[in-house]
Amino acid sequence: MPFPYRSYRLGLDLLRRGTFLLGPLLVNPETKLTRGVRGRQGVIERLRRWAEDERKRELPLVWFHAPSVGEGLQARVVMEVLRREAAPLQVAYTHFSPSAQGLAERMPAEVADYLPWDTLGQVRAALDALQPTLLVFTKTEVWPVLAREARRRGIPVVLVAATLPPDAGRLRFPARVLLRPVFGELDRVLTISSDDGRRFIRLGVDPSRIGITGDPGIDSARTRALKIDPDAPYLAPFHRAPRPTVVAGSTWSADEAVLLPALERLRATIPELRLVIAPHEPTAPHLARLEEALDEGGWAPARLGEVEERGSVDGVAAVVVDRVGVLAPLYTVGSAAFVGGGFHRHGLHSVLEPAAVGCPVVFGPRHANARAAGELIRAGGAHEVADDHELSDTLAQWLTPPERGRAAGKRAEGYIRQHAGAALETVRELLRLLPGRDSPTGSDIHVSKECEYDDR
């Protein structure tokens, strides 16, 4: 069954027009829907203005698209290596989720903005303006009209950091049948693992077009870990007053319903226990509910902004992180890390950041979407728990005595070091598709493997 491009384009165009008409009614500025609709307005005009003023037609331009923050971090480290190895060139970056807007402003790209709507008119206008030499999607998100129109113009289309969990909806009927023509048109699919390669073959990718390059997210986490400044105003108060600390990152309400009872139990044996908790979406209502729950539990909570302003964490047993962009450095003050999403329907968030700073990681059972989680468990640097009792027991083993936790953290960091190098290998593959560019050299590079699988 070929992909129904006409029906897809019609439906998306109706959705685009509907959100444009509803725009004035979207009055809550905090919702992702409102931010996404408003942020996408005028994107074609912005891209055109940039192209008229800044596009250097004699240089190749690589257009990276990553839907949200996690994928954006994977794309960013690939961009950085590409700029180092293939200069001069220009880079464009687009994202889908409003949560990636802050990251977009820090991307090593000449132009960064929302992805235009995947309609033929908007796609053609964006391609006419940018005139990319190469189009790079990240992880799993491939937009059908953009990919097809790029290939029609002779622009190679690549998917990097490609991964598909075994239970991915794309692998089930009817999605698998509908998407096979879309993924079958990709020029190159650079997967995190051979298992991912096999699953992409089920989505219609020719085995000869698959390369195994590893996870650039590991390079991203390692690079950011090496740049962390312990004297930063929001970190220094913790280092001046060290205590056994659990850093809980990217939590949802379902995670907090398990985490808070577990920590209440743990405080009975470790009275000086400190909690640093960063909700996945630090909206005002979520922060208020979380602070109320912590206050009722006797945690004497304070927000990170308050701690930073007064330069002290004295008298505070729980710190609520009230902004995004600081979680990875905050893992450095932890004796152990709890990563959220494992008790949430959408699955686990990134475990790479705490592992990169040598912090042992614990999480809930829903981690099939995160290959690194299972590998960290096997490496001895992480643990899966089913409920609050298992969580408190695991944390107790790491914190009493603390040497156990430090040993587990070293194993987690060792996993990161062992698997570094994917960004450079990914760039090696991208350079094959850029005219006149040689593959990079360096001791850090691993040889990319072609997938030699039977499509069975």
HELIX and SHEET records of a PDB file:
HELIX    1   1 TYR A    5  LEU A   22  1                                  18    
HELIX    2   2 GLY A   23  LEU A   25  5                                   3    
HELIX    3   3 LYS A   32  ARG A   40  1                                   9    
HELIX    4   4 VAL A   43  GLU A   54  1                                  12    
HELIX    5   5 VAL A   69  ALA A   86  1                                  18    
HELIX    6   6 PRO A   98  ALA A  100  5                                   3    
HELIX    7   7 GLN A  101  ALA A  104  1                                   4    
HELIX    8   8 LEU A  120  LEU A  130  1                                  11    
HELIX    9   9 PRO A  144  ARG A  152  1                                   9    
HELIX   10  10 GLY A  169  LEU A  171  5                                   3    
HELIX   11  11 ALA A  175  GLY A  184  1                                  10    
HELIX   12  12 SER A  194  ARG A  202  1                                   9    
HELIX   13  13 PRO A  207  ARG A  209  5                                   3    
HELIX   14  14 PRO A  216  LEU A  226  1                                  11    
HELIX   15  15 ALA A  236  ARG A  240  1                                   5    
HELIX   16  16 SER A  253  ARG A  267  1                                  15    
HELIX   17  17 ALA A  284  GLU A  296  1                                  13    
HELIX   18  18 LEU A  304  ARG A  310  1                                   7    
HELIX   19  19 LEU A  327  LEU A  330  1                                   4    
HELIX   20  20 TYR A  331  VAL A  333  5                                   3    
HELIX   21  21 LEU A  352  ALA A  356  1                                   5    
HELIX   22  22 ARG A  371  ALA A  379  1                                   9    
HELIX   23  23 ASP A  388  LEU A  399  1                                  12    
HELIX   24  24 PRO A  402  GLN A  418  1                                  17    
HELIX   25  25 ALA A  422  LEU A  431  1                                  10    
SHEET    1   A 8 VAL A 111  TYR A 114  0                                        
SHEET    2   A 8 GLN A  90  HIS A  95  1                                        
SHEET    3   A 8 LEU A  61  HIS A  65  1                                        
SHEET    4   A 8 LEU A 134  THR A 138  1                                        
SHEET    5   A 8 VAL A 157  ALA A 162  1                                        
SHEET    6   A 8 ARG A 188  THR A 191  1                                        
SHEET    7   A 8 ILE A 210  ILE A 212  1                                        
SHEET    8   A 8 LYS A 449  GLU A 450 -1                                        
SHEET    1   B 7 PRO A 301  ARG A 303  0                                        
SHEET    2   B 7 ALA A 318  VAL A 320  1                                        
SHEET    3   B 7 ARG A 274  PRO A 279  1                                        
SHEET    4   B 7 THR A 245  THR A 251  1                                        
SHEET    5   B 7 ALA A 336  VAL A 339  1                                        
SHEET    6   B 7 VAL A 361  PHE A 363  1                                        
SHEET    7   B 7 ALA A 382  GLU A 384  1                                        
END                                                                             
